[in-house]
Amino acid sequence: MACHFSDDAWARQPVAAFFAHILVTIRDNGLHSDLREFNRLHLQSLNSGLLPVFLATVFVVAACGEKPAADTASEPAQASFLPAPLPAAAGCGDRGRLQTSLFGALAGDLEWTADTMSCEGMPRPDGRGARLRFSGWTGDSEITIAIIIAVPDLERAKTATELPSNVTVIQEGSGRFFSTSDLHSCWTDINDQRAIDDNAERFSIDGRLYCISPLAEVNGEASVLISELAFSGLVDW
């Protein structure tokens, strides 16, 4: 068997694009613990069916030799890689919502509700506070945005104001993300946090995020500004 991938063709391979994103993200995991964890959450949100496709692609490429340029013209064009559709009301609760406006490299108004977005909420790995993740489509486009808010001083069942926060915005499926570098530019007000089960482990949570500085792009020179963001979701302590 012989085949040939030009540089451009290889760049268009969906698995290659996915693998390149993993390499970029892993390389940057040393920034801080919240970026390390968001990478895990981001990978979990991808279609698990990519793994066998990726392995098959590795074996095919390893077995490939050179193919004459004339043969490549008959090869069908590769389909574009798009994020998988979001599950409805995934972990957001009945009142789940997110409302904000993005400015900069990713711009537009976001109006997400429980049936149009996906949510996750859990304690941070070091046991301090919690991390909330929201994702959904950007308007009528085919771009999926994930927003992760890490609040180190958040406590179970308590409300609070002006909690320092780390924020990350991800353009899913592209390897492009924007993040705060410290806890000095964004903070969160938690307006409500109440148990929704008998074990007092899962809580509905409502709050508002404020940022006074843009989120810088990692491995890039662009930025995204979120001046204010309102959210409602769930956190599983």
Residue pairs with C-beta under 8 A, 6 or more apart in sequence:
1 63
1 64
1 65
2 64
2 65
2 66
2 67
3 60
3 64
3 65
3 67
4 64
4 65
4 66
4 67
4 68
4 69
4 71
4 72
5 13
5 61
5 64
6 72
9 72
9 78
10 16
11 17
12 78
13 57
13 78
14 50
14 53
14 78
14 79
14 80
14 81
15 50
15 53
15 54
15 57
16 57
17 81
17 173
17 175
18 46
18 50
18 54
18 81
18 173
19 54
20 175
21 173
21 174
21 175
22 43
24 175
24 219
25 39
25 42
25 175
25 177
26 39
28 35
28 218
28 219
29 35
29 36
29 39
31 179
31 181
31 218
32 166
33 124
33 125
33 126
34 124
34 131
34 148
34 150
34 166
34 168
34 179
35 168
35 179
35 218
36 125
37 124
37 125
37 131
37 150
38 131
38 133
38 146
38 148
38 168
38 170
38 177
41 120
41 133
41 146
41 148
42 146
42 170
42 172
45 118
45 135
45 146
45 172
46 83
46 84
46 173
47 84
81 173
82 142
82 173
83 142
83 144
83 172
83 173
86 116
86 117
86 118
86 135
86 136
86 137
86 144
87 118
88 115
88 116
89 96
89 114
89 115
90 117
90 118
90 119
91 118
91 119
91 120
91 121
91 233
91 234
92 114
92 117
92 118
92 119
92 134
92 232
92 233
92 234
93 114
93 119
93 196
93 204
93 232
93 233
93 234
94 114
95 114
95 204
95 206
95 232
96 113
96 114
96 117
96 119
96 232
96 233
96 234
97 112
97 113
97 114
97 230
97 231
97 232
98 110
98 112
98 117
98 134
98 136
98 147
98 229
98 230
98 231
98 232
98 233
99 110
99 111
99 112
99 229
99 230
99 231
100 109
100 110
100 147
100 209
100 226
100 228
100 229
100 230
101 108
101 109
101 110
101 226
101 227
101 228
102 108
102 109
102 110
102 145
102 169
102 224
102 225
102 226
103 224
103 225
103 226
103 227
104 214
104 222
104 223
104 224
104 225
105 178
105 217
105 220
105 222
105 223
105 224
106 138
106 143
106 145
106 169
106 171
106 178
106 224
108 138
108 139
109 139
110 136
110 138
110 145
112 134
112 136
116 136
116 137
117 134
117 135
117 136
118 134
118 135
118 136
119 132
119 133
119 134
119 135
119 233
119 234
120 132
120 133
121 130
121 131
121 132
121 133
121 205
121 233
121 234
121 235
121 236
122 130
122 131
122 235
122 236
123 129
123 130
123 131
123 237
124 130
124 131
124 150
124 152
128 152
128 153
129 150
129 151
129 152
129 153
129 154
129 155
129 163
130 150
130 151
130 154
130 235
130 237
131 148
131 149
131 150
131 151
132 148
132 149
132 150
132 151
132 205
132 231
132 233
132 235
133 146
133 147
133 148
133 149
134 146
134 147
134 148
134 231
134 233
135 144
135 145
135 146
135 147
135 172
136 144
136 145
137 143
137 144
137 145
138 144
138 145
143 171
143 172
144 171
144 172
144 173
145 169
145 170
145 171
145 172
146 168
146 169
146 170
146 172
147 167
147 168
147 169
147 170
147 226
147 229
148 167
148 168
148 169
148 170
149 165
149 166
149 167
149 188
149 209
149 229
149 231
150 165
150 166
150 167
150 168
151 163
151 164
151 165
151 188
151 190
152 163
152 164
152 165
152 166
152 183
153 160
153 163
153 164
154 160
154 163
154 188
154 190
156 193
156 203
156 237
157 193
157 194
157 195
157 200
157 203
158 190
158 193
159 190
159 191
159 192
159 193
160 189
160 190
161 189
161 190
162 187
162 188
162 189
163 187
163 188
163 189
163 190
164 183
164 184
164 186
164 187
165 180
165 183
165 186
165 187
165 188
165 209
166 179
166 180
166 182
166 183
166 186
167 179
167 180
167 186
167 209
167 211
167 215
167 226
168 177
168 178
168 179
168 180
168 215
169 177
169 178
169 179
169 215
169 224
169 226
170 176
170 177
170 178
171 177
176 217
176 220
177 217
177 218
178 214
178 215
178 216
178 217
178 218
178 222
178 223
178 224
179 215
179 216
179 218
180 186
180 211
180 213
180 215
181 216
185 211
185 212
185 213
186 209
186 210
186 211
186 212
186 213
186 226
187 209
187 210
188 207
188 208
188 209
188 210
189 207
189 208
189 210
190 205
190 206
190 207
191 206
191 207
191 208
192 204
192 205
192 206
192 207
193 203
193 204
193 205
193 206
193 235
194 203
194 204
195 201
195 202
195 203
196 202
196 203
196 204
196 234
201 236
201 237
202 234
202 235
202 236
202 237
203 234
203 235
203 236
203 237
204 232
204 233
204 234
205 232
205 233
205 234
205 235
206 231
206 232
207 230
207 231
208 228
208 229
208 230
208 231
209 226
209 228
209 229
209 230
209 231
210 227
210 228
210 229
211 225
211 226
211 227
211 228
212 227
213 225
214 223
214 224
214 225
215 223
215 224
215 225
215 226
216 223
217 223
217 224
